Structures are given as C-alpha cells and as structure tokens.
Amino acid sequence: MKLAAALAGTLALLTAAPAFAQTAPAFSVETSTIAEIIANPEAKAALEKAVPQIAGFYDQISGQTLVQVAPMSQGALDDAKLKALQAEFDKIKK
C-alpha cells in the first residue's frame, strides 16, 4: 500500500515537471550567455534593439551573460535595461 502511494506521488511529480519546464523563460539575462542569446534570431533582435552597439562586441563577450557584461557597458546595460530585456526574453519560446 505504501509503495503504491509512493509510486503515485513520484508519477505526479514526473508528470508535473514538463509543465514547469514549458513555463520557464527561454533566455535569462543572468544565466544565458551572449552566444546562446544571439543564436536565436528573436532574442538577438530584442538584444540589438535594446543595445544596438553590442553587436560590435560579440566576439569579446560571447561567453558572458548580460549581467556580467553590464558593469563594463558604460551604462548601456543598467538595471532598467536588463529588466526590460528579461521581459522581452520571457515572451520568446525556445
């Protein structure tokens, strides 16, 4: 009886996991690298619309996240811009 209840609980968790995965943002200013972002045309367009000058630096910053790049951006990537970009990334399906 306990085994059946444990299996039912495990099954419930496993079936809930895909629903959670589908609602997670496709990209994150905190964890996605620039290379990952620019590999997606929609994410790249959102990034370049928000920070047009960033395209000239892709080769230097591709392994970093936007949060890591922000302190070096001379104000181009401030907290408000990062928040706005995350809102745009939240709309994108991977």
N, CA, C and O atoms as a DFTB+ gen file, in Angstrom:
376 C
 N C O
     1  1       0.833      -1.189       0.000
     2  2       0.000       0.000       0.000
     3  2       0.880       1.256       0.000
     4  3       0.630       2.192      -0.760
     5  1       1.920       1.273       0.863
     6  2       2.809       2.433       0.919
     7  2       3.581       2.579      -0.392
     8  3       3.827       3.694      -0.852
     9  1       3.957       1.463      -0.982
    10  2       4.682       1.501      -2.246
    11  2       3.815       2.110      -3.343
    12  3       4.293       2.905      -4.152
    13  1       2.556       1.736      -3.364
    14  2       1.644       2.288      -4.362
    15  2       1.492       3.796      -4.181
    16  3       1.458       4.538      -5.162
    17  1       1.402       4.243      -2.953
    18  2       1.270       5.683      -2.685
    19  2       2.544       6.412      -3.089
    20  3       2.478       7.503      -3.655
    21  1       3.696       5.827      -2.808
    22  2       4.967       6.445      -3.182
    23  2       5.091       6.534      -4.696
    24  3       5.520       7.558      -5.227
    25  1       4.717       5.468      -5.389
    26  2       4.779       5.484      -6.845
    27  2       3.814       6.508      -7.433
    28  3       4.140       7.188      -8.406
    29  1       2.653       6.614      -6.854
    30  2       1.680       7.599      -7.331
    31  2       2.221       9.013      -7.138
    32  3       2.060       9.865      -8.011
    33  1       2.858       9.263      -6.006
    34  2       3.445      10.577      -5.750
    35  2       4.568      10.891      -6.714
    36  3       4.674      12.011      -7.215
    37  1       5.409       9.899      -6.974
    38  2       6.506      10.080      -7.925
    39  2       5.961      10.342      -9.319
    40  3       6.458      11.218     -10.027
    41  1       4.959       9.599      -9.712
    42  2       4.343       9.791     -11.015
    43  2       3.754      11.194     -11.141
    44  3       3.860      11.823     -12.194
    45  1       3.147      11.673     -10.091
    46  2       2.577      13.026     -10.105
    47  2       3.674      14.067     -10.301
    48  3       3.485      15.025     -11.051
    49  1       4.809      13.896      -9.645
    50  2       5.923      14.830      -9.799
    51  2       6.489      14.784     -11.216
    52  3       6.787      15.823     -11.805
    53  1       6.630      13.601     -11.745
    54  2       7.184      13.462     -13.089
    55  2       6.274      14.063     -14.150
    56  3       6.754      14.652     -15.118
    57  1       4.996      13.922     -13.980
    58  2       4.079      14.488     -14.970
    59  2       3.947      15.994     -14.818
    60  3       3.578      16.673     -15.775
    61  1       4.238      16.534     -13.641
    62  2       4.180      17.981     -13.432
    63  2       5.433      18.664     -13.968
    64  3       5.369      19.835     -14.342
    65  1       6.556      17.980     -14.018
    66  2       7.821      18.576     -14.439
    67  2       7.755      19.173     -15.838
    68  3       8.212      20.301     -16.019
    69  1       7.212      18.480     -16.841
    70  2       7.162      19.102     -18.173
    71  2       6.350      20.391     -18.199
    72  3       6.685      21.303     -18.954
    73  1       5.318      20.492     -17.416
    74  2       4.524      21.720     -17.373
    75  2       5.370      22.868     -16.848
    76  3       5.273      23.992     -17.341
    77  1       6.196      22.588     -15.852
    78  2       7.062      23.625     -15.316
    79  2       8.101      24.026     -16.355
    80  3       8.364      25.213     -16.552
    81  1       8.680      23.056     -17.006
    82  2       9.725      23.335     -17.992
    83  2       9.194      24.211     -19.125
    84  3       9.933      25.036     -19.661
    85  1       7.947      24.046     -19.489
    86  2       7.379      24.830     -20.569
    87  2       7.152      26.276     -20.165
    88  3       7.084      27.148     -21.031
    89  1       7.033      26.552     -18.878
    90  2       6.778      27.913     -18.444
    91  2       8.057      28.664     -18.095
    92  3       8.013      29.874     -17.871
    93  1       9.188      27.980     -18.043
    94  2      10.453      28.641     -17.743
    95  2      10.840      29.522     -18.924
    96  3      10.601      29.154     -20.074
    97  1      11.440      30.689     -18.649
    98  2      11.850      31.562     -19.752
    99  2      12.894      30.884     -20.630
   100  3      13.719      30.114     -20.139
   101  1      12.857      31.164     -21.908
   102  2      13.811      30.583     -22.849
   103  2      15.210      31.150     -22.625
   104  3      16.205      30.446     -22.800
   105  1      15.282      32.404     -22.243
   106  2      16.565      33.077     -22.049
   107  2      16.538      33.891     -20.767
   108  3      15.484      34.346     -20.324
   109  1      17.704      34.064     -20.186
   110  2      17.829      34.819     -18.944
   111  2      19.006      35.779     -19.035
   112  3      20.075      35.409     -19.520
   113  1      18.817      37.003     -18.573
   114  2      19.924      37.963     -18.542
   115  2      20.983      37.523     -17.536
   116  3      22.133      37.956     -17.613
   117  1      20.597      36.666     -16.595
   118  2      21.516      36.213     -15.548
   119  2      22.267      34.940     -15.908
   120  3      23.412      34.770     -15.489
   121  1      21.655      34.042     -16.672
   122  2      22.288      32.732     -16.888
   123  2      22.577      32.390     -18.343
   124  3      23.412      31.523     -18.600
   125  1      21.931      33.024     -19.289
   126  2      22.178      32.732     -20.708
   127  2      23.392      33.514     -21.183
   128  3      23.530      34.704     -20.902
   129  1      24.270      32.827     -21.906
   130  2      25.423      33.539     -22.458
   131  2      24.980      34.367     -23.668
   132  3      23.926      34.123     -24.256
   133  1      25.787      35.326     -24.014
   134  2      25.513      36.141     -25.193
   135  2      25.434      35.230     -26.424
   136  3      24.581      35.430     -27.289
   137  1      26.320      34.230     -26.504
   138  2      26.305      33.297     -27.635
   139  2      24.965      32.576     -27.732
   140  3      24.437      32.404     -28.831
   141  1      24.415      32.156     -26.610
   142  2      23.114      31.484     -26.611
   143  2      22.013      32.440     -27.061
   144  3      21.112      32.055     -27.807
   145  1      22.091      33.664     -26.609
   146  2      21.071      34.660     -26.960
   147  2      21.105      34.971     -28.448
   148  3      20.063      34.977     -29.103
   149  1      22.290      35.227     -28.989
   150  2      22.362      35.634     -30.398
   151  2      22.161      34.462     -31.365
   152  3      21.999      34.677     -32.566
   153  1      22.170      33.238     -30.859
   154  2      21.880      32.079     -31.706
   155  2      20.394      32.000     -32.047
   156  3      20.006      31.305     -32.986
   157  1      19.566      32.710     -31.285
   158  2      18.129      32.735     -31.527
   159  2      17.791      34.087     -32.187
   160  3      18.011      35.132     -31.573
   161  1      17.274      34.086     -33.398
   162  2      17.013      35.355     -34.106
   163  2      16.112      36.324     -33.347
   164  3      16.329      37.535     -33.390
   165  1      15.106      35.801     -32.656
   166  2      14.175      36.675     -31.931
   167  2      14.855      37.311     -30.711
   168  3      14.665      38.496     -30.434
   169  1      15.638      36.522     -29.995
   170  2      16.360      37.046     -28.830
   171  2      17.439      38.031     -29.264
   172  3      17.640      39.067     -28.630
   173  1      18.128      37.698     -30.346
   174  2      19.170      38.591     -30.871
   175  2      18.567      39.935     -31.273
   176  3      19.137      40.986     -30.978
   177  1      17.424      39.902     -31.941
   178  2      16.760      41.141     -32.364
   179  2      16.366      41.989     -31.155
   180  3      16.521      43.210     -31.175
   181  1      15.858      41.345     -30.107
   182  2      15.474      42.079     -28.898
   183  2      16.699      42.718     -28.252
   184  3      16.645      43.861     -27.797
   185  1      17.800      41.974     -28.215
   186  2      19.036      42.494     -27.616
   187  2      19.569      43.674     -28.419
   188  3      19.922      44.707     -27.851
   189  1      19.626      43.522     -29.732
   190  2      20.176      44.585     -30.569
   191  2      19.263      45.805     -30.642
   192  3      19.736      46.918     -30.869
   193  1      17.970      45.607     -30.452
   194  2      17.055      46.751     -30.390
   195  2      17.297      47.537     -29.098
   196  3      17.280      48.768     -29.100
   197  1      17.520      46.821     -28.009
   198  2      17.734      47.477     -26.719
   199  2      19.125      48.095     -26.603
   200  3      19.289      49.163     -26.012
   201  1      20.126      47.415     -27.171
   202  2      21.515      47.875     -27.069
   203  2      22.177      47.710     -28.443
   204  3      22.927      46.756     -28.653
   205  1      21.910      48.623     -29.373
   206  2      22.406      48.466     -30.752
   207  2      23.920      48.294     -30.864
   208  3      24.393      47.551     -31.724
   209  1      24.672      48.961     -30.020
   210  2      26.127      48.927     -30.120
   211  2      26.746      47.606     -29.666
   212  3      27.943      47.396     -29.862
   213  1      25.970      46.722     -29.070
   214  2      26.514      45.479     -28.534
   215  2      27.010      44.539     -29.634
   216  3      27.913      43.738     -29.392
   217  1      26.450      44.622     -30.814
   218  2      26.836      43.719     -31.905
   219  2      28.325      43.801     -32.224
   220  3      28.922      42.808     -32.641
   221  1      28.919      44.946     -32.040
   222  2      30.345      45.114     -32.311
   223  2      31.253      44.427     -31.311
   224  3      32.468      44.384     -31.504
   225  1      30.682      43.889     -30.249
   226  2      31.474      43.276     -29.193
   227  2      31.204      41.786     -29.010
   228  3      31.745      41.175     -28.088
   229  1      30.378      41.188     -29.872
   230  2      30.005      39.790     -29.697
   231  2      31.212      38.871     -29.572
   232  3      31.206      37.952     -28.752
   233  1      32.239      39.104     -30.369
   234  2      33.405      38.227     -30.325
   235  2      34.133      38.296     -28.982
   236  3      34.797      37.335     -28.593
   237  1      34.019      39.402     -28.281
   238  2      34.695      39.582     -26.991
   239  2      33.863      39.129     -25.802
   240  3      34.418      38.762     -24.767
   241  1      32.539      39.148     -25.931
   242  2      31.667      38.897     -24.769
   243  2      30.771      37.674     -24.926
   244  3      29.901      37.444     -24.086
   245  1      30.959      36.891     -25.971
   246  2      30.026      35.803     -26.273
   247  2      29.893      34.769     -25.157
   248  3      28.845      34.134     -25.040
   249  1      30.909      34.585     -24.347
   250  2      30.851      33.602     -23.269
   251  2      30.302      34.148     -21.971
   252  3      30.214      33.415     -20.985
   253  1      29.933      35.411     -21.945
   254  2      29.443      36.044     -20.719
   255  2      27.934      36.253     -20.779
   256  3      27.325      36.216     -21.848
   257  1      27.353      36.471     -19.612
   258  2      25.929      36.796     -19.533
   259  2      25.774      38.314     -19.594
   260  3      26.746      39.056     -19.449
   261  1      24.555      38.756     -19.808
   262  2      24.303      40.199     -19.844
   263  2      24.580      40.846     -18.485
   264  3      25.054      41.981     -18.423
   265  1      24.292      40.144     -17.419
   266  2      24.569      40.675     -16.076
   267  2      26.081      40.848     -15.880
   268  3      26.522      41.807     -15.248
   269  1      26.862      39.926     -16.418
   270  2      28.318      40.044     -16.310
   271  2      28.860      41.184     -17.158
   272  3      29.839      41.829     -16.781
   273  1      28.233      41.434     -18.293
   274  2      28.681      42.479     -19.204
   275  2      28.259      43.868     -18.710
   276  3      28.939      44.854     -18.993
   277  1      27.165      43.952     -17.990
   278  2      26.595      45.239     -17.570
   279  2      27.604      46.196     -16.935
   280  3      27.624      47.366     -17.316
   281  1      28.445      45.765     -15.986
   282  2      29.375      46.722     -15.372
   283  2      30.388      47.322     -16.354
   284  3      30.945      48.390     -16.099
   285  1      30.621      46.640     -17.461
   286  2      31.586      47.122     -18.455
   287  2      30.912      47.918     -19.571
   288  3      31.585      48.394     -20.486
   289  1      29.602      48.063     -19.503
   290  2      28.840      48.637     -20.624
   291  2      28.736      50.155     -20.599
   292  3      28.070      50.733     -21.459
   293  1      29.361      50.802     -19.658
   294  2      29.322      52.259     -19.529
   295  2      27.890      52.778     -19.491
   296  3      27.570      53.806     -20.088
   297  1      27.029      52.045     -18.776
   298  2      25.654      52.477     -18.575
   299  2      24.662      52.007     -19.623
   300  3      23.460      52.221     -19.470
   301  1      25.143      51.366     -20.693
   302  2      24.230      50.902     -21.747
   303  2      23.336      49.769     -21.260
   304  3      22.222      49.596     -21.755
   305  1      23.821      49.000     -20.292
   306  2      23.037      47.901     -19.714
   307  2      22.847      48.156     -18.223
   308  3      23.497      47.526     -17.390
   309  1      21.962      49.072     -17.898
   310  2      21.667      49.337     -16.495
   311  2      20.561      48.392     -16.022
   312  3      20.051      47.587     -16.802
   313  1      20.197      48.491     -14.756
   314  2      19.184      47.587     -14.192
   315  2      17.856      47.674     -14.932
   316  3      17.201      46.653     -15.145
   317  1      17.454      48.860     -15.320
   318  2      16.181      49.033     -16.029
   319  2      16.235      48.339     -17.396
   320  3      15.266      47.696     -17.801
   321  1      17.345      48.464     -18.095
   322  2      17.500      47.841     -19.410
   323  2      17.528      46.321     -19.278
   324  3      16.934      45.614     -20.092
   325  1      18.223      45.814     -18.246
   326  2      18.260      44.369     -18.018
   327  2      16.867      43.824     -17.720
   328  3      16.489      42.755     -18.200
   329  1      16.117      44.568     -16.930
   330  2      14.753      44.149     -16.591
   331  2      13.863      44.153     -17.840
   332  3      13.063      43.239     -18.037
   333  1      14.001      45.169     -18.670
   334  2      13.215      45.250     -19.904
   335  2      13.592      44.128     -20.866
   336  3      12.724      43.548     -21.518
   337  1      14.885      43.821     -20.955
   338  2      15.319      42.727     -21.813
   339  2      14.787      41.389     -21.315
   340  3      14.365      40.548     -22.109
   341  1      14.807      41.196     -20.001
   342  2      14.274      39.950     -19.463
   343  2      12.792      39.817     -19.788
   344  3      12.319      38.721     -20.089
   345  1      12.057      40.921     -19.729
   346  2      10.644      40.886     -20.094
   347  2      10.466      40.462     -21.552
   348  3       9.547      39.707     -21.868
   349  1      11.330      40.938     -22.433
   350  2      11.276      40.535     -23.841
   351  2      11.646      39.067     -24.001
   352  3      11.001      38.339     -24.756
   353  1      12.687      38.631     -23.287
   354  2      13.111      37.233     -23.362
   355  2      12.016      36.308     -22.845
   356  3      11.861      35.190     -23.337
   357  1      11.265      36.765     -21.864
   358  2      10.179      35.944     -21.288
   359  2       9.090      35.631     -22.320
   360  3       8.350      34.660     -22.166
   361  1       8.994      36.438     -23.355
   362  2       7.979      36.241     -24.399
   363  2       8.414      35.229     -25.458
   364  3       7.596      34.766     -26.253
   365  1       9.691      34.890     -25.464
   366  2      10.265      34.043     -26.513
   367  2      10.159      32.572     -26.140
   368  3      10.471      32.175     -25.018
   369  1       9.715      31.774     -27.103
   370  2       9.698      30.323     -26.947
   371  2      10.955      29.764     -27.586
   372  3      11.293      30.131     -28.711
   373  1      11.641      28.893     -26.893
   374  2      12.881      28.320     -27.408
   375  2      12.628      27.340     -28.501
   376  3      13.571      26.765     -29.045
